[in-house]
Amino acid sequence: MKIPSSSYTPIEAFLREASNSLLPWFERGKRMLGLEEYPLRRLAREAARLSDLLVKGRAGPYLKEEWALRAYFAFFFPQGYLKTFFVLKEMGALLRPPFPSPTITDLGTGLGASMLAAREVFPGSDLRGLERIKTAAEFARELTGLTVLVKDFTRAKIEGDIALAVSSLSETKDPLALAQRLWKEHRCLVVIEPGWSRGYSLIMELSRKIGSPLLPCGGSSCSLSKNDWCHAALPFRLPDLTVRLNSLLRHKLKFLKFTYGVFCRGFSLKGWGVRLRSPLIKEKGKSYYLACRGGKPIKLEFMGRAKGRFPQAFCCDLVDFKGKEVSPGVFRVEDLRVITSEAMNKEEN
């Protein structure tokens, strides 16, 4: 059923759909790892330790150990699933022509979160994962029931429709050269990285070398990158165990912050506009969104009760607008439409 654009809330719909599809797999993985009875504070200490290793790019070898598998699954697995779901869902909605049943290779599968998200977004797709750590690959294979090979993807020759690299490319020795090779071997290369400088730098360099990517903000460079490398900042709907873990950590997760690039040949974007960087901010007499257009920060203002005339939009939505620039980078909005909403409505029909 088509949901009217005026009442449709696409980013919330993304998250609700993603969270609902994640939960059965998360519950299954919890049972496999015995997390129902595992002490929460001990698990929080393990998650904090693993987080420090991930930031330093040194977490890989530890996934051979049980403590790291537990911590990764409890805290990072849901995040990986939601991020992958968001990017692939947007890619499927905005790229034309669409993929009917693509061949997808997940590079650096980890515990299988990205594969499960890809299967949910592209049902009927031919999926396989490559993971060099045997313990992680065996867990992913048992959890997902999908093909997961114990193989180093940096050395393998891979061909197909979509190469999916979630938090894996930037940890390789020469990520730029590897990404360019993967792009030549596939119709699409999807790179999703944490909101850290090395991931952002890789994606920006790829956009200059390859061109025409689907990026969080639509620009080939970003004037905000000195302070914030990641435009995508999703309000999350995480499983209860992950939420309770988060409450015990010193550096608490407030948003799912990440950066990404989708590089495809033979496809075009079905519309592009402005990426919202904030929820609606309300002040006396006016309300506004912070946004990004072509790598430039802008502000979309609504005076008085004017916002009520337009569709509801959320942080990370793509929108288009008409309005007058009342001061540098500040626009008084006269009309606004949610591109993400329209694309998803048409995709569902």
Backbone torsions as a table, in degrees:
resi	resn	phi	psi	omega
1	MET	NA	134.2	178.6
2	LYS	-76.8	128.9	177.7
3	ILE	-93.0	128.5	-179.0
4	PRO	-55.4	137.4	-177.8
5	SER	-57.1	-33.5	-175.5
6	SER	-66.8	-23.4	-177.6
7	SER	-113.4	-1.2	-175.3
8	TYR	-81.2	135.8	-179.9
9	THR	-120.9	86.7	-166.8
10	PRO	-62.1	-44.3	-177.6
11	ILE	-66.9	-40.9	176.1
12	GLU	-63.5	-36.2	177.8
13	ALA	-66.0	-41.9	174.1
14	PHE	-52.1	-52.4	-172.5
15	LEU	-68.7	-39.1	179.1
16	ARG	-64.4	-46.6	179.3
17	GLU	-63.1	-43.4	-179.7
18	ALA	-63.6	-46.5	-177.8
19	SER	-63.7	-41.5	-179.9
20	ASN	-64.2	-37.6	-179.6
21	SER	-77.2	-24.9	179.2
22	LEU	-73.1	-40.7	-167.1
23	LEU	-54.5	-46.0	179.6
24	PRO	-59.0	-38.4	179.5
25	TRP	-71.5	-37.1	178.6
26	PHE	-65.7	-41.9	178.3
27	GLU	-63.7	-40.0	177.7
28	ARG	-63.0	-45.8	179.2
29	GLY	-64.0	-37.5	176.6
30	LYS	-58.6	-43.0	179.3
31	ARG	-67.1	-40.3	-180.0
32	MET	-61.0	-35.5	-176.8
33	LEU	-97.1	-1.0	179.6
34	GLY	66.9	34.8	-175.2
35	LEU	-80.5	-14.4	-179.5
36	GLU	-60.5	-36.6	-176.2
37	GLU	-104.2	2.0	-174.6
38	TYR	-77.5	137.6	-177.9
39	PRO	-60.1	126.9	-173.9
40	LEU	-64.7	-42.7	-177.6
41	ARG	-67.4	-35.7	176.0
42	ARG	-65.5	-41.5	178.0
43	LEU	-63.2	-36.9	178.2
44	ALA	-65.2	-40.5	177.4
45	ARG	-63.4	-40.6	178.7
46	GLU	-66.7	-38.7	178.4
47	ALA	-65.6	-39.4	178.3
48	ALA	-65.2	-41.0	178.6
49	ARG	-64.0	-44.9	-179.4
50	LEU	-65.9	-36.7	178.6
51	SER	-60.8	-43.2	177.2
52	ASP	-60.2	-41.1	179.5
53	LEU	-67.2	-37.6	179.1
54	LEU	-64.3	-41.8	179.3
55	VAL	-60.9	-35.5	-179.8
56	LYS	-84.6	-3.1	-178.5
57	GLY	71.6	27.7	-175.2
58	ARG	-123.7	20.9	-174.5
59	ALA	-83.3	-25.4	-172.2
60	GLY	-46.9	-57.3	-176.6
61	PRO	-58.9	-25.6	-175.5
62	TYR	-75.6	-14.8	178.5
63	LEU	-69.1	-3.9	171.3
64	LYS	-75.6	-17.4	-173.2
65	GLU	-101.2	146.8	-174.2
66	GLU	-62.3	-39.4	-177.7
67	TRP	-62.4	-38.3	-178.6
68	ALA	-72.8	-37.1	175.6
69	LEU	-60.6	-45.1	178.8
70	ARG	-60.3	-50.0	-176.4
71	ALA	-65.3	-41.9	-178.6
72	TYR	-63.5	-46.2	-177.8
73	PHE	-65.1	-45.2	-174.5
74	ALA	-66.6	-36.0	-172.6
75	PHE	-110.4	-40.7	-172.2
76	PHE	-97.2	-28.4	179.6
77	PHE	-56.1	-49.7	179.1
78	PRO	-60.8	-37.4	179.6
79	GLN	-63.7	-44.7	179.4
80	GLY	-61.0	-39.9	179.1
81	TYR	-63.0	-49.4	-176.1
82	LEU	-65.6	-40.9	178.8
83	LYS	-62.9	-46.5	-179.2
84	THR	-63.8	-42.2	178.6
85	PHE	-58.3	-47.0	-178.8
86	PHE	-60.0	-49.6	-175.6
87	VAL	-66.3	-45.5	-178.5
88	LEU	-68.5	-35.1	178.3
89	LYS	-65.7	-43.3	178.0
90	GLU	-66.3	-41.3	178.0
91	MET	-59.7	-46.4	-179.8
92	GLY	-64.3	-31.1	-178.7
93	ALA	-79.7	-33.4	-170.0
94	LEU	-101.9	-21.1	-178.7
95	LEU	-87.0	139.1	175.9
96	ARG	-133.1	137.9	-0.6
97	PRO	-71.9	159.5	-177.5
98	PRO	-76.0	163.4	172.1
99	PHE	-86.8	124.5	175.2
100	PRO	-76.7	-64.9	179.8
101	SER	-138.7	80.8	-172.8
102	PRO	-74.0	158.1	168.1
103	THR	-89.0	121.0	-174.0
104	ILE	-122.1	129.6	173.6
105	THR	-113.7	121.8	179.4
106	ASP	-92.6	116.3	-173.1
107	LEU	-96.4	115.4	-174.2
108	GLY	76.5	60.2	-169.8
109	THR	-60.1	-29.8	-175.1
110	GLY	63.8	-125.5	-177.3
111	LEU	-99.9	6.4	170.3
112	GLY	102.9	5.8	-176.7
113	ALA	-60.9	-46.6	-176.1
114	SER	-66.7	-36.8	178.2
115	MET	-63.1	-43.0	-179.8
116	LEU	-64.8	-41.2	177.8
117	ALA	-64.1	-40.5	179.5
118	ALA	-64.2	-39.8	179.1
119	ARG	-66.0	-34.6	179.5
120	GLU	-68.8	-41.6	-178.1
121	VAL	-76.1	-38.3	-179.0
122	PHE	-118.5	72.8	179.3
123	PRO	-62.3	141.4	-178.1
124	GLY	87.5	-1.0	179.5
125	SER	-73.5	156.5	176.0
126	ASP	-93.4	107.8	-171.6
127	LEU	-112.7	140.3	168.6
128	ARG	-149.4	152.0	-179.7
129	GLY	-120.2	149.5	174.9
130	LEU	-120.8	124.4	-179.2
131	GLU	-143.9	123.2	-174.3
132	ARG	-78.0	-19.8	-179.4
133	ILE	-91.4	117.2	-171.9
134	LYS	-60.3	-43.4	-178.2
135	THR	-59.8	-45.1	179.8
136	ALA	-66.0	-42.9	-179.6
137	ALA	-62.1	-41.5	-179.9
138	GLU	-65.5	-39.5	177.6
139	PHE	-64.0	-46.7	-179.1
140	ALA	-61.1	-40.2	-179.8
141	ARG	-64.7	-43.6	-179.3
142	GLU	-68.9	-40.0	-178.3
143	LEU	-67.3	-47.6	-170.4
144	THR	-91.1	-25.6	-173.4
145	GLY	73.0	13.4	-178.6
146	LEU	-102.8	169.6	179.4
147	THR	-75.9	117.5	175.9
148	VAL	-128.9	114.7	-178.1
149	LEU	-95.1	141.4	174.5
150	VAL	-82.4	95.1	-172.8
151	LYS	-155.0	143.4	175.6
152	ASP	-82.1	110.9	-174.8
153	PHE	-67.6	-19.1	-180.0
154	THR	-70.5	-19.5	-178.0
155	ARG	-106.2	-14.2	-174.3
156	ALA	-84.5	144.4	171.8
157	LYS	-90.6	122.9	-172.9
158	ILE	-128.2	136.8	175.6
159	GLU	-133.0	152.1	179.8
160	GLY	160.7	-163.8	-178.6
161	ASP	-83.7	-52.7	-173.4
162	ILE	-126.8	125.6	168.6
163	ALA	-99.6	121.1	-175.6
164	LEU	-110.8	117.7	-178.6
165	ALA	-123.8	103.5	-177.4
166	VAL	-109.6	111.4	179.3
167	SER	55.1	37.0	-177.4
168	SER	-127.9	-36.7	-174.9
169	LEU	-64.3	-43.8	-174.2
170	SER	-67.8	-11.6	178.9
171	GLU	-93.0	0.3	179.3
172	THR	-88.0	167.9	-174.7
173	LYS	-68.6	-40.9	-179.4
174	ASP	-133.1	75.3	-172.6
175	PRO	-62.9	-33.8	-178.0
176	LEU	-66.7	-47.7	179.5
177	ALA	-63.8	-40.9	178.9
178	LEU	-64.0	-42.8	180.0
179	ALA	-63.4	-40.1	179.0
180	GLN	-65.3	-37.5	177.1
181	ARG	-66.1	-43.5	-179.8
182	LEU	-63.0	-37.5	179.9
183	TRP	-64.9	-36.5	179.0
184	LYS	-68.6	-27.3	-176.8
185	GLU	-89.7	-6.1	-175.9
186	HIS	-135.1	162.2	174.1
187	ARG	-77.0	-30.1	179.1
188	CYS	-139.9	140.0	171.2
189	LEU	-117.0	121.9	179.9
190	VAL	-111.9	115.7	-178.7
191	VAL	-115.0	121.9	177.5
192	ILE	-122.5	125.4	-176.6
193	GLU	-130.4	152.5	172.7
194	PRO	-59.1	163.3	-178.1
195	GLY	-78.3	57.2	179.0
196	TRP	-114.9	162.6	-173.7
197	SER	-63.1	-37.4	-175.5
198	ARG	-69.1	-36.0	177.2
199	GLY	-68.5	-43.4	178.6
200	TYR	-62.1	-44.7	-178.8
201	SER	-61.5	-40.2	178.7
202	LEU	-61.9	-46.8	-176.9
203	ILE	-67.8	-38.7	177.6
204	MET	-65.8	-39.8	178.7
205	GLU	-66.4	-39.7	177.0
206	LEU	-63.3	-38.8	179.9
207	SER	-64.7	-30.9	177.4
208	ARG	-75.5	-36.8	-177.6
209	LYS	-78.0	-41.2	-173.6
210	ILE	-98.3	-45.8	177.8
211	GLY	84.6	165.9	175.3
212	SER	52.5	48.9	179.5
213	PRO	-91.5	163.8	165.6
214	LEU	-94.6	111.6	-176.7
215	LEU	-116.1	165.2	177.9
216	PRO	-55.4	-37.4	-174.7
217	CYS	-114.1	-5.5	177.3
218	GLY	86.0	-1.3	-178.9
219	GLY	-103.2	156.5	177.6
220	SER	-85.9	-8.2	173.0
221	SER	-148.0	169.0	-173.7
222	CYS	-137.8	122.3	180.0
223	SER	-74.5	-9.8	179.4
224	LEU	-92.6	-2.3	-167.8
225	SER	-66.5	-18.3	178.3
226	LYS	-69.3	-26.5	-177.4
227	ASN	-113.0	-25.7	-174.5
228	ASP	-152.4	113.5	-175.5
229	TRP	-86.1	-9.1	-169.4
230	CYS	-125.2	114.8	179.2
231	HIS	-79.9	-34.2	-177.9
232	ALA	-76.8	118.9	179.2
233	ALA	-139.6	88.9	-172.0
234	LEU	-85.7	134.2	167.1
235	PRO	-68.1	125.2	-167.8
236	PHE	-95.3	158.2	170.0
237	ARG	-127.0	84.5	-175.0
238	LEU	-94.0	157.8	176.5
239	PRO	-60.8	158.0	-174.5
240	ASP	-57.7	-43.3	-179.4
241	LEU	-60.3	-42.1	-179.6
242	THR	-66.7	-38.2	177.7
243	VAL	-63.5	-43.3	-180.0
244	ARG	-67.3	-37.5	175.1
245	LEU	-61.5	-46.0	-178.8
246	ASN	-57.4	-36.8	-178.6
247	SER	-67.0	-19.1	-178.5
248	LEU	-96.5	-8.8	-176.4
249	LEU	-84.9	149.0	179.3
250	ARG	-68.0	-46.4	177.7
251	HIS	-98.6	94.9	-173.3
252	LYS	-79.5	142.7	177.2
253	LEU	-79.3	120.4	179.3
254	LYS	-104.5	-34.3	176.3
255	PHE	-139.6	157.7	168.4
256	LEU	-81.9	101.1	-175.6
257	LYS	-104.8	126.7	-177.1
258	PHE	-161.5	167.2	176.8
259	THR	-126.6	158.6	-177.1
260	TYR	-159.0	162.1	173.7
261	GLY	-144.6	134.3	175.5
262	VAL	-115.2	115.3	-174.3
263	PHE	-114.4	116.0	-175.3
264	CYS	-131.9	149.6	172.3
265	ARG	-112.3	140.7	179.4
266	GLY	80.6	16.5	-179.8
267	PHE	-129.8	158.1	174.9
268	SER	-131.1	155.0	177.5
269	LEU	-78.7	133.4	-179.1
270	LYS	-86.7	54.5	-179.8
271	GLY	106.8	142.4	178.4
272	TRP	-147.6	154.9	179.2
273	GLY	-154.4	-120.2	-175.7
274	VAL	-117.3	136.9	177.6
275	ARG	-94.3	124.2	176.0
276	LEU	-74.3	134.0	-178.4
277	ARG	-106.8	2.7	-178.1
278	SER	-152.8	159.6	166.0
279	PRO	-70.7	175.8	178.2
280	LEU	-65.9	125.1	179.7
281	ILE	-102.0	124.7	-175.7
282	LYS	-107.1	131.0	174.0
283	GLU	-131.1	169.6	-177.7
284	LYS	-61.9	120.6	176.0
285	GLY	83.6	-6.8	179.8
286	LYS	-159.9	164.6	172.3
287	SER	-141.3	160.5	-175.7
288	TYR	-159.9	159.3	169.8
289	TYR	-109.6	143.0	163.1
290	LEU	-87.5	137.4	-173.8
291	ALA	-144.7	174.2	179.6
292	CYS	-137.0	129.8	179.4
293	ARG	-130.3	114.9	179.4
294	GLY	58.5	35.2	179.9
295	GLY	84.4	1.8	-179.0
296	LYS	-110.7	131.8	177.4
297	PRO	-72.8	135.9	175.9
298	ILE	-136.8	170.1	-179.0
299	LYS	-129.4	128.7	180.0
300	LEU	-107.1	111.5	-174.0
301	GLU	-102.7	145.0	173.1
302	PHE	-127.3	127.7	-177.9
303	MET	-93.8	140.5	176.3
304	GLY	58.0	-127.6	-178.5
305	ARG	-97.0	16.1	-175.1
306	ALA	-61.4	-31.2	-176.0
307	LYS	-58.5	-30.0	-177.8
308	GLY	-63.7	-15.7	-179.4
309	ARG	-81.9	-12.6	-171.1
310	PHE	-110.8	160.5	177.4
311	PRO	-61.6	151.8	177.5
312	GLN	-73.9	136.8	179.5
313	ALA	-133.4	161.0	-175.6
314	PHE	-133.2	166.1	175.4
315	CYS	-54.0	133.7	-179.1
316	CYS	86.2	-5.8	174.1
317	ASP	-67.1	149.9	168.8
318	LEU	-94.9	128.9	-178.8
319	VAL	-132.7	161.0	169.7
320	ASP	-125.8	149.8	-176.0
321	PHE	-148.4	161.5	168.9
322	LYS	-121.2	139.0	-179.1
323	GLY	178.3	169.5	-178.5
324	LYS	-100.6	135.9	177.3
325	GLU	-80.2	108.3	-174.9
326	VAL	-89.1	-20.6	172.1
327	SER	-157.8	164.9	-174.9
328	PRO	-52.5	117.4	177.4
329	GLY	79.2	3.1	-179.5
330	VAL	-117.3	123.7	-175.6
331	PHE	-119.2	132.5	172.7
332	ARG	-86.5	110.7	-170.4
333	VAL	-77.8	130.3	175.6
334	GLU	-106.4	-26.8	178.2
335	ASP	-154.4	146.2	-178.1
336	LEU	-148.0	137.2	173.1
337	ARG	-132.0	151.5	-178.0
338	VAL	-98.7	106.9	-177.4
339	ILE	-64.8	-41.6	-179.5
340	THR	-57.4	-44.0	-179.4
341	SER	-60.1	-49.0	-178.1
342	GLU	-62.8	-42.0	-179.4
343	ALA	-64.3	-42.6	-179.3
344	MET	-69.5	-38.7	177.4
345	ASN	-59.0	-43.7	-178.9
346	LYS	-69.5	-35.6	179.0
347	GLU	-65.0	-39.8	-176.9
348	GLU	-71.8	-22.1	177.9
349	ASN	-85.2	NA	NA
